[in-house]
Structures are given as C-alpha cells and as structure tokens.
C-alpha cells in the first residue's frame, strides 16, 4: 500500500480538548478504513503566511500513514465538511530511489 502524508490546519480558537477530539476523529476515520502505521504529530499553533477564512493563526497537525486511496478520500470528505479544518493537503510519499550496485561505465 502507498504511503501518504496529510497536513491540516485547525481553527486557532479551538481549546485543547476540542483539538484532541478533532485529531482523534481523523485518526479513527483512517483506522476504520484500514490504514496502518498512523503517526500523528501535533505541530502547535503557528502564524499563517496569509489570512485564511479570517484567521491569522492556525493549529498545524501532520499525519503520516500507509493506506489505500479510499481511506484518504473518506478522511478528506470529513475534513471538507468540518468547520474546524480551515485547510488540508494530502500528498503521496514516493519511495526513495534505490541506487544500483553496478558502476556505470562511460
């Protein structure tokens, strides 16, 4: 299964408990859809480069996981419908290129 990385930004006015609930919600969606090795990093509140939905700050969360595309679609749909998420981005992490053992002759 491919590896993905999702970075999302939560509204800055959420409390610690609400932030933890939102993070747990998206982790559970992935796990219910069969994701594996879900690693979540709470990056904290940071200033945004530009204003998004009248917010100058946001709570950054990064998730790395192995999953099918169906799980990613389900999680992104939940994020799109949530008022707590002001921005999200998911990328497919490419495997690093393996260097060949044989020397290349010119």
Secondary structure, DSSP 8 states (H G I E B T S, - for coil): --EEEEEEEEETT--HHHHHHHHHHHHHHHHHTT-EEEEEEEEEEEEEEEEETTEEEEEEEEEEEE--HHHHHHHHHHHHH-SSEEEEEEEEE-------SS----
